[in-house]
Amino acid sequence: MDVSRTHINKLLAAARDQGWLTLEPRGGQMLLEPGFHQRLQHWIALELVWTWWLVRAA
């Protein structure tokens, strides 16, 4: 599947504008913002608990 560089740059800029990540200029690293990283970890933990509950109930 081909995805244009322009599309990827727009998506990364939108994520940056939402406060989800920091972009280093000129193609450098992308770093998740600490608060967003913590929310992602919490979300994954909830998914694991929910899955465990479903398996246990089956």
CHARMM internal coordinates of N, CA and C (Angstrom, degrees):
IC EDIT
DIST 1 N 1 CA 1.4416
DIST 1 CA 1 C 1.5283
ANGL 1 N 1 CA 1 C 107.73
DIST 1 C 2 N 1.3117
ANGL 1 CA 1 C 2 N 115.60
DIHE 1 N 1 CA 1 C 2 N 134.25
DIST 2 N 2 CA 1.4566
ANGL 1 C 2 N 2 CA 120.28
DIHE 1 CA 1 C 2 N 2 CA 178.67
DIST 2 CA 2 C 1.5225
ANGL 2 N 2 CA 2 C 110.01
DIHE 1 C 2 N 2 CA 2 C -98.42
DIST 2 C 3 N 1.3083
ANGL 2 CA 2 C 3 N 115.33
DIHE 2 N 2 CA 2 C 3 N 133.72
DIST 3 N 3 CA 1.4651
ANGL 2 C 3 N 3 CA 121.91
DIHE 2 CA 2 C 3 N 3 CA 176.12
DIST 3 CA 3 C 1.5161
ANGL 3 N 3 CA 3 C 106.20
DIHE 2 C 3 N 3 CA 3 C -127.90
DIST 3 C 4 N 1.3153
ANGL 3 CA 3 C 4 N 116.16
DIHE 3 N 3 CA 3 C 4 N 131.90
DIST 4 N 4 CA 1.4550
ANGL 3 C 4 N 4 CA 119.06
DIHE 3 CA 3 C 4 N 4 CA -176.18
DIST 4 CA 4 C 1.5281
ANGL 4 N 4 CA 4 C 111.19
DIHE 3 C 4 N 4 CA 4 C -73.76
DIST 4 C 5 N 1.2921
ANGL 4 CA 4 C 5 N 114.91
DIHE 4 N 4 CA 4 C 5 N 149.67
DIST 5 N 5 CA 1.4614
ANGL 4 C 5 N 5 CA 121.89
DIHE 4 CA 4 C 5 N 5 CA 177.12
DIST 5 CA 5 C 1.5365
ANGL 5 N 5 CA 5 C 110.67
DIHE 4 C 5 N 5 CA 5 C -60.61
DIST 5 C 6 N 1.3247
ANGL 5 CA 5 C 6 N 115.57
DIHE 5 N 5 CA 5 C 6 N -37.19
DIST 6 N 6 CA 1.4628
ANGL 5 C 6 N 6 CA 120.74
DIHE 5 CA 5 C 6 N 6 CA 178.83
DIST 6 CA 6 C 1.5219
ANGL 6 N 6 CA 6 C 110.86
DIHE 5 C 6 N 6 CA 6 C -61.86
DIST 6 C 7 N 1.3292
ANGL 6 CA 6 C 7 N 116.57
DIHE 6 N 6 CA 6 C 7 N -43.08
DIST 7 N 7 CA 1.4678
ANGL 6 C 7 N 7 CA 120.61
DIHE 6 CA 6 C 7 N 7 CA 179.37
DIST 7 CA 7 C 1.5342
ANGL 7 N 7 CA 7 C 110.99
DIHE 6 C 7 N 7 CA 7 C -62.58
DIST 7 C 8 N 1.3126
ANGL 7 CA 7 C 8 N 116.76
DIHE 7 N 7 CA 7 C 8 N -45.11
DIST 8 N 8 CA 1.4684
ANGL 7 C 8 N 8 CA 120.62
DIHE 7 CA 7 C 8 N 8 CA 178.85
DIST 8 CA 8 C 1.5248
ANGL 8 N 8 CA 8 C 110.31
DIHE 7 C 8 N 8 CA 8 C -61.87
DIST 8 C 9 N 1.3211
ANGL 8 CA 8 C 9 N 117.38
DIHE 8 N 8 CA 8 C 9 N -43.36
DIST 9 N 9 CA 1.4654
ANGL 8 C 9 N 9 CA 120.52
DIHE 8 CA 8 C 9 N 9 CA 179.24
DIST 9 CA 9 C 1.5189
ANGL 9 N 9 CA 9 C 112.00
DIHE 8 C 9 N 9 CA 9 C -62.30
DIST 9 C 10 N 1.3243
ANGL 9 CA 9 C 10 N 116.84
DIHE 9 N 9 CA 9 C 10 N -37.50
DIST 10 N 10 CA 1.4704
ANGL 9 C 10 N 10 CA 120.64
DIHE 9 CA 9 C 10 N 10 CA 177.58
DIST 10 CA 10 C 1.5325
ANGL 10 N 10 CA 10 C 110.80
DIHE 9 C 10 N 10 CA 10 C -66.98
DIST 10 C 11 N 1.3358
ANGL 10 CA 10 C 11 N 116.16
DIHE 10 N 10 CA 10 C 11 N -41.51
DIST 11 N 11 CA 1.4668
ANGL 10 C 11 N 11 CA 119.55
DIHE 10 CA 10 C 11 N 11 CA 178.22
DIST 11 CA 11 C 1.5289
ANGL 11 N 11 CA 11 C 111.57
DIHE 10 C 11 N 11 CA 11 C -63.78
DIST 11 C 12 N 1.3253
ANGL 11 CA 11 C 12 N 116.78
DIHE 11 N 11 CA 11 C 12 N -43.17
DIST 12 N 12 CA 1.4645
ANGL 11 C 12 N 12 CA 120.21
DIHE 11 CA 11 C 12 N 12 CA 178.93
DIST 12 CA 12 C 1.5238
ANGL 12 N 12 CA 12 C 111.16
DIHE 11 C 12 N 12 CA 12 C -65.21
DIST 12 C 13 N 1.3251
ANGL 12 CA 12 C 13 N 117.08
DIHE 12 N 12 CA 12 C 13 N -39.63
DIST 13 N 13 CA 1.4705
ANGL 12 C 13 N 13 CA 120.38
DIHE 12 CA 12 C 13 N 13 CA 178.12
DIST 13 CA 13 C 1.5251
ANGL 13 N 13 CA 13 C 110.32
DIHE 12 C 13 N 13 CA 13 C -64.84
DIST 13 C 14 N 1.3335
ANGL 13 CA 13 C 14 N 117.58
DIHE 13 N 13 CA 13 C 14 N -39.13
DIST 14 N 14 CA 1.4667
ANGL 13 C 14 N 14 CA 120.52
DIHE 13 CA 13 C 14 N 14 CA 177.79
DIST 14 CA 14 C 1.5214
ANGL 14 N 14 CA 14 C 110.83
DIHE 13 C 14 N 14 CA 14 C -64.51
DIST 14 C 15 N 1.3335
ANGL 14 CA 14 C 15 N 117.77
DIHE 14 N 14 CA 14 C 15 N -41.64
DIST 15 N 15 CA 1.4707
ANGL 14 C 15 N 15 CA 121.44
DIHE 14 CA 14 C 15 N 15 CA 177.40
DIST 15 CA 15 C 1.5251
ANGL 15 N 15 CA 15 C 110.36
DIHE 14 C 15 N 15 CA 15 C -63.10
DIST 15 C 16 N 1.3191
ANGL 15 CA 15 C 16 N 116.67
DIHE 15 N 15 CA 15 C 16 N -40.93
DIST 16 N 16 CA 1.4652
ANGL 15 C 16 N 16 CA 120.59
DIHE 15 CA 15 C 16 N 16 CA 177.35
DIST 16 CA 16 C 1.5308
ANGL 16 N 16 CA 16 C 110.10
DIHE 15 C 16 N 16 CA 16 C -63.00
DIST 16 C 17 N 1.3276
ANGL 16 CA 16 C 17 N 116.67
DIHE 16 N 16 CA 16 C 17 N -44.68
DIST 17 N 17 CA 1.4662
ANGL 16 C 17 N 17 CA 121.08
DIHE 16 CA 16 C 17 N 17 CA -179.27
DIST 17 CA 17 C 1.5229
ANGL 17 N 17 CA 17 C 112.27
DIHE 16 C 17 N 17 CA 17 C -64.24
DIST 17 C 18 N 1.3349
ANGL 17 CA 17 C 18 N 116.90
DIHE 17 N 17 CA 17 C 18 N -28.15
DIST 18 N 18 CA 1.4629
ANGL 17 C 18 N 18 CA 121.20
DIHE 17 CA 17 C 18 N 18 CA 176.74
DIST 18 CA 18 C 1.5230
ANGL 18 N 18 CA 18 C 112.37
DIHE 17 C 18 N 18 CA 18 C -79.25
DIST 18 C 19 N 1.3297
ANGL 18 CA 18 C 19 N 116.41
DIHE 18 N 18 CA 18 C 19 N -8.47
DIST 19 N 19 CA 1.4564
ANGL 18 C 19 N 19 CA 120.36
DIHE 18 CA 18 C 19 N 19 CA -179.10
DIST 19 CA 19 C 1.5136
ANGL 19 N 19 CA 19 C 113.63
DIHE 18 C 19 N 19 CA 19 C 83.22
DIST 19 C 20 N 1.3318
ANGL 19 CA 19 C 20 N 116.75
DIHE 19 N 19 CA 19 C 20 N 20.82
DIST 20 N 20 CA 1.4553
ANGL 19 C 20 N 20 CA 120.88
DIHE 19 CA 19 C 20 N 20 CA -177.76
DIST 20 CA 20 C 1.5125
ANGL 20 N 20 CA 20 C 113.00
DIHE 19 C 20 N 20 CA 20 C -87.42
DIST 20 C 21 N 1.3290
ANGL 20 CA 20 C 21 N 117.29
DIHE 20 N 20 CA 20 C 21 N -29.24
DIST 21 N 21 CA 1.4571
ANGL 20 C 21 N 21 CA 119.47
DIHE 20 CA 20 C 21 N 21 CA -178.63
DIST 21 CA 21 C 1.5176
ANGL 21 N 21 CA 21 C 111.11
DIHE 20 C 21 N 21 CA 21 C -152.12
DIST 21 C 22 N 1.3102
ANGL 21 CA 21 C 22 N 114.35
DIHE 21 N 21 CA 21 C 22 N 164.79
DIST 22 N 22 CA 1.4583
ANGL 21 C 22 N 22 CA 122.81
DIHE 21 CA 21 C 22 N 22 CA 175.76
DIST 22 CA 22 C 1.5194
ANGL 22 N 22 CA 22 C 107.21
DIHE 21 C 22 N 22 CA 22 C -112.90
DIST 22 C 23 N 1.3164
ANGL 22 CA 22 C 23 N 115.55
DIHE 22 N 22 CA 22 C 23 N 133.45
DIST 23 N 23 CA 1.4607
ANGL 22 C 23 N 23 CA 120.81
DIHE 22 CA 22 C 23 N 23 CA 179.30
DIST 23 CA 23 C 1.5176
ANGL 23 N 23 CA 23 C 108.97
DIHE 22 C 23 N 23 CA 23 C -110.59
DIST 23 C 24 N 1.3143
ANGL 23 CA 23 C 24 N 116.22
DIHE 23 N 23 CA 23 C 24 N 128.22
DIST 24 N 24 CA 1.4576
ANGL 23 C 24 N 24 CA 119.30
DIHE 23 CA 23 C 24 N 24 CA 172.45
DIST 24 CA 24 C 1.5212
ANGL 24 N 24 CA 24 C 108.00
DIHE 23 C 24 N 24 CA 24 C -79.04
DIST 24 C 25 N 1.3230
ANGL 24 CA 24 C 25 N 117.20
DIHE 24 N 24 CA 24 C 25 N 142.88
DIST 25 N 25 CA 1.4610
ANGL 24 C 25 N 25 CA 119.32
DIHE 24 CA 24 C 25 N 25 CA -177.81
DIST 25 CA 25 C 1.5333
ANGL 25 N 25 CA 25 C 112.70
DIHE 24 C 25 N 25 CA 25 C -63.34
DIST 25 C 26 N 1.2992
ANGL 25 CA 25 C 26 N 114.94
DIHE 25 N 25 CA 25 C 26 N 156.56
DIST 26 N 26 CA 1.4692
ANGL 25 C 26 N 26 CA 124.18
DIHE 25 CA 25 C 26 N 26 CA 175.54
DIST 26 CA 26 C 1.5286
ANGL 26 N 26 CA 26 C 113.97
DIHE 25 C 26 N 26 CA 26 C 58.13
DIST 26 C 27 N 1.3182
ANGL 26 CA 26 C 27 N 116.93
DIHE 26 N 26 CA 26 C 27 N 49.31
DIST 27 N 27 CA 1.4629
ANGL 26 C 27 N 27 CA 120.53
DIHE 26 CA 26 C 27 N 27 CA 173.10
DIST 27 CA 27 C 1.5166
ANGL 27 N 27 CA 27 C 115.41
DIHE 26 C 27 N 27 CA 27 C 73.73
DIST 27 C 28 N 1.3146
ANGL 27 CA 27 C 28 N 116.55
DIHE 27 N 27 CA 27 C 28 N 24.51
DIST 28 N 28 CA 1.4642
ANGL 27 C 28 N 28 CA 119.95
DIHE 27 CA 27 C 28 N 28 CA 179.54
DIST 28 CA 28 C 1.5180
ANGL 28 N 28 CA 28 C 112.01
DIHE 27 C 28 N 28 CA 28 C -78.64
DIST 28 C 29 N 1.3042
ANGL 28 CA 28 C 29 N 115.16
DIHE 28 N 28 CA 28 C 29 N -156.81
DIST 29 N 29 CA 1.4612
ANGL 28 C 29 N 29 CA 120.88
DIHE 28 CA 28 C 29 N 29 CA -177.30
DIST 29 CA 29 C 1.5198
ANGL 29 N 29 CA 29 C 112.08
DIHE 28 C 29 N 29 CA 29 C -73.04
DIST 29 C 30 N 1.3261
ANGL 29 CA 29 C 30 N 113.54
DIHE 29 N 29 CA 29 C 30 N 156.28
DIST 30 N 30 CA 1.4533
ANGL 29 C 30 N 30 CA 121.99
DIHE 29 CA 29 C 30 N 30 CA 170.43
DIST 30 CA 30 C 1.5267
ANGL 30 N 30 CA 30 C 106.17
DIHE 29 C 30 N 30 CA 30 C -112.30
DIST 30 C 31 N 1.3008
ANGL 30 CA 30 C 31 N 116.79
DIHE 30 N 30 CA 30 C 31 N 128.14
DIST 31 N 31 CA 1.4618
ANGL 30 C 31 N 31 CA 121.25
DIHE 30 CA 30 C 31 N 31 CA -179.74
DIST 31 CA 31 C 1.5145
ANGL 31 N 31 CA 31 C 109.85
DIHE 30 C 31 N 31 CA 31 C -121.14
DIST 31 C 32 N 1.3393
ANGL 31 CA 31 C 32 N 116.47
DIHE 31 N 31 CA 31 C 32 N 129.93
DIST 32 N 32 CA 1.4533
ANGL 31 C 32 N 32 CA 119.52
DIHE 31 CA 31 C 32 N 32 CA 175.20
DIST 32 CA 32 C 1.5211
ANGL 32 N 32 CA 32 C 109.30
DIHE 31 C 32 N 32 CA 32 C -68.26
DIST 32 C 33 N 1.3202
ANGL 32 CA 32 C 33 N 116.08
DIHE 32 N 32 CA 32 C 33 N 138.81
DIST 33 N 33 CA 1.4567
ANGL 32 C 33 N 33 CA 120.10
DIHE 32 CA 32 C 33 N 33 CA 175.02
DIST 33 CA 33 C 1.5221
ANGL 33 N 33 CA 33 C 108.29
DIHE 32 C 33 N 33 CA 33 C -69.38
DIST 33 C 34 N 1.3385
ANGL 33 CA 33 C 34 N 118.06
DIHE 33 N 33 CA 33 C 34 N 141.53
DIST 34 N 34 CA 1.4659
ANGL 33 C 34 N 34 CA 120.49
DIHE 33 CA 33 C 34 N 34 CA -175.55
DIST 34 CA 34 C 1.5332
ANGL 34 N 34 CA 34 C 114.13
DIHE 33 C 34 N 34 CA 34 C -55.14
DIST 34 C 35 N 1.3183
ANGL 34 CA 34 C 35 N 118.09
DIHE 34 N 34 CA 34 C 35 N -42.17
DIST 35 N 35 CA 1.4667
ANGL 34 C 35 N 35 CA 120.06
DIHE 34 CA 34 C 35 N 35 CA 179.79
DIST 35 CA 35 C 1.5180
ANGL 35 N 35 CA 35 C 112.25
DIHE 34 C 35 N 35 CA 35 C -64.54
DIST 35 C 36 N 1.3238
ANGL 35 CA 35 C 36 N 116.88
DIHE 35 N 35 CA 35 C 36 N -39.54
DIST 36 N 36 CA 1.4575
ANGL 35 C 36 N 36 CA 121.30
DIHE 35 CA 35 C 36 N 36 CA 178.17
DIST 36 CA 36 C 1.5252
ANGL 36 N 36 CA 36 C 110.09
DIHE 35 C 36 N 36 CA 36 C -67.91
DIST 36 C 37 N 1.3175
ANGL 36 CA 36 C 37 N 116.66
DIHE 36 N 36 CA 36 C 37 N -41.25
DIST 37 N 37 CA 1.4636
ANGL 36 C 37 N 37 CA 121.00
DIHE 36 CA 36 C 37 N 37 CA 177.99
DIST 37 CA 37 C 1.5285
ANGL 37 N 37 CA 37 C 110.15
DIHE 36 C 37 N 37 CA 37 C -59.98
DIST 37 C 38 N 1.3161
ANGL 37 CA 37 C 38 N 117.11
DIHE 37 N 37 CA 37 C 38 N -42.38
DIST 38 N 38 CA 1.4614
ANGL 37 C 38 N 38 CA 121.07
DIHE 37 CA 37 C 38 N 38 CA 179.60
DIST 38 CA 38 C 1.5335
ANGL 38 N 38 CA 38 C 110.63
DIHE 37 C 38 N 38 CA 38 C -64.66
DIST 38 C 39 N 1.3360
ANGL 38 CA 38 C 39 N 117.49
DIHE 38 N 38 CA 38 C 39 N -41.25
DIST 39 N 39 CA 1.4680
ANGL 38 C 39 N 39 CA 120.70
DIHE 38 CA 38 C 39 N 39 CA 177.67
DIST 39 CA 39 C 1.5221
ANGL 39 N 39 CA 39 C 110.91
DIHE 38 C 39 N 39 CA 39 C -63.40
DIST 39 C 40 N 1.3381
ANGL 39 CA 39 C 40 N 117.39
DIHE 39 N 39 CA 39 C 40 N -38.82
DIST 40 N 40 CA 1.4636
ANGL 39 C 40 N 40 CA 120.22
DIHE 39 CA 39 C 40 N 40 CA 177.59
DIST 40 CA 40 C 1.5260
ANGL 40 N 40 CA 40 C 111.30
DIHE 39 C 40 N 40 CA 40 C -63.69
DIST 40 C 41 N 1.3313
ANGL 40 CA 40 C 41 N 116.70
DIHE 40 N 40 CA 40 C 41 N -43.01
DIST 41 N 41 CA 1.4681
ANGL 40 C 41 N 41 CA 119.93
DIHE 40 CA 40 C 41 N 41 CA 178.76
DIST 41 CA 41 C 1.5275
ANGL 41 N 41 CA 41 C 110.28
DIHE 40 C 41 N 41 CA 41 C -62.62
DIST 41 C 42 N 1.3156
ANGL 41 CA 41 C 42 N 117.58
DIHE 41 N 41 CA 41 C 42 N -40.74
DIST 42 N 42 CA 1.4629
ANGL 41 C 42 N 42 CA 121.54
DIHE 41 CA 41 C 42 N 42 CA 179.27
DIST 42 CA 42 C 1.5247
ANGL 42 N 42 CA 42 C 110.07
DIHE 41 C 42 N 42 CA 42 C -63.87
DIST 42 C 43 N 1.3321
ANGL 42 CA 42 C 43 N 116.98
DIHE 42 N 42 CA 42 C 43 N -42.99
DIST 43 N 43 CA 1.4528
ANGL 42 C 43 N 43 CA 121.62
DIHE 42 CA 42 C 43 N 43 CA 179.74
DIST 43 CA 43 C 1.5347
ANGL 43 N 43 CA 43 C 110.67
DIHE 42 C 43 N 43 CA 43 C -61.74
DIST 43 C 44 N 1.3245
ANGL 43 CA 43 C 44 N 117.85
DIHE 43 N 43 CA 43 C 44 N -44.98
DIST 44 N 44 CA 1.4630
ANGL 43 C 44 N 44 CA 121.48
DIHE 43 CA 43 C 44 N 44 CA 179.03
DIST 44 CA 44 C 1.5280
ANGL 44 N 44 CA 44 C 110.59
DIHE 43 C 44 N 44 CA 44 C -62.52
DIST 44 C 45 N 1.3325
ANGL 44 CA 44 C 45 N 116.74
DIHE 44 N 44 CA 44 C 45 N -41.70
DIST 45 N 45 CA 1.4636
ANGL 44 C 45 N 45 CA 120.30
DIHE 44 CA 44 C 45 N 45 CA 178.25
DIST 45 CA 45 C 1.5277
ANGL 45 N 45 CA 45 C 110.35
DIHE 44 C 45 N 45 CA 45 C -60.58
DIST 45 C 46 N 1.3234
ANGL 45 CA 45 C 46 N 117.45
DIHE 45 N 45 CA 45 C 46 N -43.05
DIST 46 N 46 CA 1.4661
ANGL 45 C 46 N 46 CA 120.24
DIHE 45 CA 45 C 46 N 46 CA 178.57
DIST 46 CA 46 C 1.5226
ANGL 46 N 46 CA 46 C 111.27
DIHE 45 C 46 N 46 CA 46 C -64.00
DIST 46 C 47 N 1.3291
ANGL 46 CA 46 C 47 N 117.20
DIHE 46 N 46 CA 46 C 47 N -39.04
DIST 47 N 47 CA 1.4691
ANGL 46 C 47 N 47 CA 120.53
DIHE 46 CA 46 C 47 N 47 CA 177.42
DIST 47 CA 47 C 1.5207
ANGL 47 N 47 CA 47 C 111.02
DIHE 46 C 47 N 47 CA 47 C -62.57
DIST 47 C 48 N 1.3272
ANGL 47 CA 47 C 48 N 116.80
DIHE 47 N 47 CA 47 C 48 N -41.15
DIST 48 N 48 CA 1.4698
ANGL 47 C 48 N 48 CA 120.08
DIHE 47 CA 47 C 48 N 48 CA 179.20
DIST 48 CA 48 C 1.5250
ANGL 48 N 48 CA 48 C 111.03
DIHE 47 C 48 N 48 CA 48 C -65.07
DIST 48 C 49 N 1.3212
ANGL 48 CA 48 C 49 N 117.37
DIHE 48 N 48 CA 48 C 49 N -42.31
DIST 49 N 49 CA 1.4666
ANGL 48 C 49 N 49 CA 120.71
DIHE 48 CA 48 C 49 N 49 CA 178.79
DIST 49 CA 49 C 1.5182
ANGL 49 N 49 CA 49 C 110.21
DIHE 48 C 49 N 49 CA 49 C -64.25
DIST 49 C 50 N 1.3200
ANGL 49 CA 49 C 50 N 116.69
DIHE 49 N 49 CA 49 C 50 N -43.12
DIST 50 N 50 CA 1.4653
ANGL 49 C 50 N 50 CA 120.79
DIHE 49 CA 49 C 50 N 50 CA 179.64
DIST 50 CA 50 C 1.5289
ANGL 50 N 50 CA 50 C 110.54
DIHE 49 C 50 N 50 CA 50 C -62.61
DIST 50 C 51 N 1.3181
ANGL 50 CA 50 C 51 N 117.16
DIHE 50 N 50 CA 50 C 51 N -43.25
DIST 51 N 51 CA 1.4641
ANGL 50 C 51 N 51 CA 121.29
DIHE 50 CA 50 C 51 N 51 CA 178.73
DIST 51 CA 51 C 1.5226
ANGL 51 N 51 CA 51 C 110.52
DIHE 50 C 51 N 51 CA 51 C -63.66
DIST 51 C 52 N 1.3359
ANGL 51 CA 51 C 52 N 116.77
DIHE 51 N 51 CA 51 C 52 N -43.28
DIST 52 N 52 CA 1.4745
ANGL 51 C 52 N 52 CA 119.86
DIHE 51 CA 51 C 52 N 52 CA 177.31
DIST 52 CA 52 C 1.5203
ANGL 52 N 52 CA 52 C 110.66
DIHE 51 C 52 N 52 CA 52 C -59.27
DIST 52 C 53 N 1.3328
ANGL 52 CA 52 C 53 N 115.92
DIHE 52 N 52 CA 52 C 53 N -41.49
DIST 53 N 53 CA 1.4706
ANGL 52 C 53 N 53 CA 119.67
DIHE 52 CA 52 C 53 N 53 CA 179.90
DIST 53 CA 53 C 1.5237
ANGL 53 N 53 CA 53 C 110.71
DIHE 52 C 53 N 53 CA 53 C -63.27
DIST 53 C 54 N 1.3388
ANGL 53 CA 53 C 54 N 116.47
DIHE 53 N 53 CA 53 C 54 N -42.42
DIST 54 N 54 CA 1.4720
ANGL 53 C 54 N 54 CA 120.06
DIHE 53 CA 53 C 54 N 54 CA 179.60
DIST 54 CA 54 C 1.5234
ANGL 54 N 54 CA 54 C 111.62
DIHE 53 C 54 N 54 CA 54 C -63.46
DIST 54 C 55 N 1.3234
ANGL 54 CA 54 C 55 N 117.28
DIHE 54 N 54 CA 54 C 55 N -43.04
DIST 55 N 55 CA 1.4591
ANGL 54 C 55 N 55 CA 121.60
DIHE 54 CA 54 C 55 N 55 CA -179.70
DIST 55 CA 55 C 1.5265
ANGL 55 N 55 CA 55 C 110.28
DIHE 54 C 55 N 55 CA 55 C -65.67
DIST 55 C 56 N 1.3024
ANGL 55 CA 55 C 56 N 115.94
DIHE 55 N 55 CA 55 C 56 N -41.82
DIST 56 N 56 CA 1.4669
ANGL 55 C 56 N 56 CA 120.26
DIHE 55 CA 55 C 56 N 56 CA 179.95
DIST 56 CA 56 C 1.5175
ANGL 56 N 56 CA 56 C 111.21
DIHE 55 C 56 N 56 CA 56 C -65.30
DIST 56 C 57 N 1.3310
ANGL 56 CA 56 C 57 N 117.57
DIHE 56 N 56 CA 56 C 57 N -35.80
DIST 57 N 57 CA 1.4592
ANGL 56 C 57 N 57 CA 121.40
DIHE 56 CA 56 C 57 N 57 CA -178.33
DIST 57 CA 57 C 1.5267
ANGL 57 N 57 CA 57 C 113.08
DIHE 56 C 57 N 57 CA 57 C -76.13
DIST 57 C 58 N 1.3271
ANGL 57 CA 57 C 58 N 116.30
DIHE 57 N 57 CA 57 C 58 N -17.38
DIST 58 N 58 CA 1.4863
ANGL 57 C 58 N 58 CA 119.58
DIHE 57 CA 57 C 58 N 58 CA -175.84
DIST 58 CA 58 C 1.5046
ANGL 58 N 58 CA 58 C 112.65
DIHE 57 C 58 N 58 CA 58 C -73.63
END
COOR INIT
IC SEED 1 N 1 CA 1 C
IC BUILD
